[in-house]
Amino acid sequence: MYFQDGYKLISAEHLVGALDALNEREITFRAFRAFIGSFELIAIREAAERSNASRCKKSQRRFLRSELAHLIGAKEGTTLRRELAALNAAGLLTFTEAAIDAAGGTARNVELLGSRGENRLVPVPRQVLKFLARCTRPALAKTVIAYLLRGLALGRNGKIRSAGTVKISWICKLCRVSERAARAARAELIRLGWISKDTGSFQRKLNRDGAYFVINPAWRRAVKRFAPLGPETCARSAPPIEKPETPYGSKNQKPALRGEAGVCMANREEVLERPTLRDIRLADLQRLSRLRVLYAQATAAKWLAHSEASFRNFVAAAARATRVNGDSVRVFVGIVRRGLWHHLTSADEDRAIGALKRERERSASRNKEAPVNAEGEGAIKHALDIALRRNPTVDPHKDAPNPPIDRCAQMSLSVRNDSLFSPSKDTLEMVRWRRELAFSRTAGVRPPKSIN
């Protein structure tokens, strides 16, 4: 077994000594990370010397604090003078520009290593050294050290063994962490794929030796990659023309424009465009006159055959679509295009028949009116009616042969006859208000209040 990026041999006494100093608060966790990162710097120089061995030229080593700060992920411009001084005071590490000397310190928990002893060398993978140098969770870093001590060993034949067993209680005693933190750290290492999960051990074996694990030799730390920054935009807002001072006086000030007098803007009717199959709206399905225009376009587009029954089904489909939950236009188009007439109920057909009946009655009453004959009797009568209306001395309601047409009543009748449904309360209120407004103008009384 071998590690892809190589390893660094570190004495178990050095690892336990640094862990004891961290637990006794002789050094900070940042100093502990600097201690681990120093071994990575040594491993980098050793790898460079092995690659340049064929040149027969020995280069002089040089260690920089800025390189160590970058390795542990410190902010730019931050020095590690305090952390390196603490490591030197604890007897763990001496950092100079020419060399890095790891003394090892005084390990207090060496007896926890058992028969293996503190003098054995632990082959720590370089990827793990980089991970520990940038780790920001103390419990996780301590647990990794515990698994390194229990799992990695260098045999006499030069082979590396990466399997072992460990108990949670042993990790808690060595690292001085809670059982909950140790279990959470083990779960995180299993999630990262660095160690394997024990699934075949019996409880008796777990009580005696702990869970079995294997360290992954091909494990690599995940590097966070961010999306590249977008290009900088050169467009900037124009500077103000004048200085941002408080205005004073009445320089070039105009009075505010008055709004349009009359009916409230909220009560103004919306002017609908000509209906089309390309853009069917809900208002098109609620008016019979607009449905007739859509029916002519549908028959021309071969959606359905032209007949009286087809038009009745067309109107019934509109009545069905306007009373369902969802998009009424989609439901209407689906029924007509696919011929789903079996979805129409008797109530939908009754509403369609009623709307067609009202349209026929309105057409019949319009045809009964006397047309203008060849002698022009109807034209003369109409001109007389207009003259009587404009004469202020004549009462148009009494002296005129025909009373003036009530436009509000005509609009109300048109709304009732053209709609597939009964008119809404808002529509009737607006018609009634307009009728009262017309009466007040004729009688010269105070006009009614507008509908808000």
Sequence and secondary structure as in RCSB ss.txt:
>XXXX:A:sequence
MYFQDGYKLISAEHLVGALDALNEREITFRAFRAFIGSFELIAIREAAERSNASRCKKSQRRFLRSELAHLIGAK
EGTTLRRELAALNAAGLLTFTEAAIDAAGGTARNVELLGSRGENRLVPVPRQVLKFLARCTRPALAKTVIAYLLR
GLALGRNGKIRSAGTVKISWICKLCRVSERAARAARAELIRLGWISKDTGSFQRKLNRDGAYFVINPAWRRAVKR
FAPLGPETCARSAPPIEKPETPYGSKNQKPALRGEAGVCMANREEVLERPTLRDIRLADLQRLSRLRVLYAQATA
AKWLAHSEASFRNFVAAAARATRVNGDSVRVFVGIVRRGLWHHLTSADEDRAIGALKRERERSASRNKEAPVNAE
GEGAIKHALDIALRRNPTVDPHKDAPNPPIDRCAQMSLSVRNDSLFSPSKDTLEMVRWRRELAFSRTAGVRPPKS
IN
>XXXX:A:secstr
   TT EEEEEHHHHHHHHHHHHTTSS HHHHHHHHHHHHHHHHHHHHHHHTGGGT        HHHHHHHTT  
TT   HHHHHHHHHTTSEEE SS EEE     S GGGGGGG SSSEEEEEHHHHHHHHH   HHHHHHHHHHHHH
H EE TTS EE EEEE HHHHHHHHT  HHHHHHHHHHHHHHTSB    S  HHHHHHT EEEEB TT       
               SS      S TT         SS GGG         TTS  TGGGSBHHHHHHHHHHHHH
TTSS  SHHHHHHHHHHHHHHTTSSS HHHHHHHHHHHT GGG  HHHHHHHHHHHHHHHHHHHHHHTS    TT
 HHHHHHHHHHHHHH TTS TTTTSSS    HHHHHHHHHHHHBSS   HHHHHHHHHHHHHHHHHHHT      
  
